[in-house]
Amino acid sequence: MSPDRKLLAFAGFNGAMAVALGAFAAHGAAPAVKTLLTTGGHYQMVHAVLAAALALFGSGRLLTLAGWLASAGGLIFCLALAMIGLMNLPAMGAVAPIGGALMIAGWVLIVFAALQSNLARA
């Protein structure tokens, strides 16, 4: 089993972006923007770590897809919140739930993969 290098690279990009946004939130953002960036960065980092773990240790199409959905969802969610705060684009509030739905879908696929593996061993 070799790691999914593209998913791992995408997870690394997301992790780096989450750290950068978190640092900006802590040191350069106005209070109202700080909350949005901190929330977005937190979700992005959690899902970057999930995607990296799935890229390195997951096997099978469902887990690979779960990693991509979680990582892409984290990026979309974080970018939407950043655009609301940094660019004053409240319309991006309609985009954030898309990222959230993708993150949720990634976790649900992990459940399906676990149950499928469990059934295959029975």
Protein Blocks (a to p, Z undefined) as FASTA:
>chain_A
ZZdfklmmmmmmmmmmmmmmmmmmmmmpcfklmmmmmmmmmmmmmmmmmmmmmmmmggcj
klmmmmmmmmmmmmmmmmmmmmmmmnopaklmmmmmmmmmmmmmmmmmmmmmmmmmmmmm
ZZ
